[in-house]
Amino acid sequence: MVVTSGGGIGFAMRATMGLGMGALAHACLAIENSSLSRFQPLATGLALTQFNAVPHLDGAGRAHARTHL
């Protein structure tokens, strides 16, 4: 497990998926604070298997905790 910022996740997505800077910026704007993303190692390289999940904030009592940037 690695704990990092949305920028780190974005650049890992860029490297894994070959995103250009515009697509990287667009994806990074969607990243919520404390979200979970997962990269799975495959024989051909890394695959993004989960992006921006916030199941720990899904309850109505936690909606106030969902933040961006």
C-alpha distance (Angstrom), angle and dihedral (degrees) to the residues before:
residue distance angle dihedral
M1 . . .
V2 3.78 . .
V3 3.79 124.0 .
T4 3.79 113.4 -152.3
S5 3.78 144.7 141.3
G6 3.76 127.2 -87.0
G7 3.79 88.4 -99.3
G8 3.79 91.3 60.7
I9 3.79 90.7 48.5
G10 3.80 90.3 47.8
F11 3.78 93.5 52.3
A12 3.81 91.1 46.6
M13 3.82 87.2 53.0
R14 3.79 90.1 48.4
A15 3.81 92.2 53.0
T16 3.81 94.3 42.4
M17 3.79 97.7 44.3
G18 3.80 101.2 29.2
L19 3.81 93.7 -118.7
G20 3.77 121.0 177.8
M21 3.80 120.2 -131.2
G22 3.81 93.3 -95.6
A23 3.81 93.0 53.0
L24 3.81 90.0 44.2
A25 3.81 91.7 53.8
H26 3.80 91.3 47.0
A27 3.82 92.2 50.6
C28 3.80 93.4 46.2
L29 3.81 91.4 55.2
A30 3.81 88.7 61.9
I31 3.81 95.8 53.3
E32 3.79 112.6 110.7
N33 3.79 122.3 -149.6
S34 3.83 112.5 -96.7
S35 3.82 91.7 13.9
L36 3.79 122.1 148.3
S37 3.78 124.7 -124.9
R38 3.79 126.1 176.1
F39 3.78 132.7 -157.7
Q40 3.80 116.9 -164.6
P41 3.81 119.5 -155.0
L42 3.80 112.1 -128.0
A43 3.79 130.9 177.8
T44 3.81 88.4 -101.2
G45 3.83 95.6 47.3
L46 3.78 137.2 -82.0
A47 3.79 122.0 -25.5
L48 3.81 124.3 -161.2
T49 3.81 102.9 -126.5
Q50 3.81 100.8 166.8
F51 3.79 129.5 24.6
N52 3.79 132.1 -173.1
A53 3.81 96.9 -16.9
V54 3.81 116.6 170.9
P55 3.82 105.4 176.7
H56 3.82 89.3 146.8
L57 3.82 88.9 62.6
D58 3.83 99.0 43.4
G59 3.79 96.7 98.3
A60 3.79 118.7 97.1
G61 3.79 90.1 -119.0
R62 3.81 91.0 58.3
A63 3.83 99.3 46.3
H64 3.83 90.1 102.1
A65 3.81 89.6 61.0
R66 3.84 94.2 62.7
T67 3.78 106.9 104.2
H68 3.81 139.0 159.9
L69 3.77 132.7 -149.3
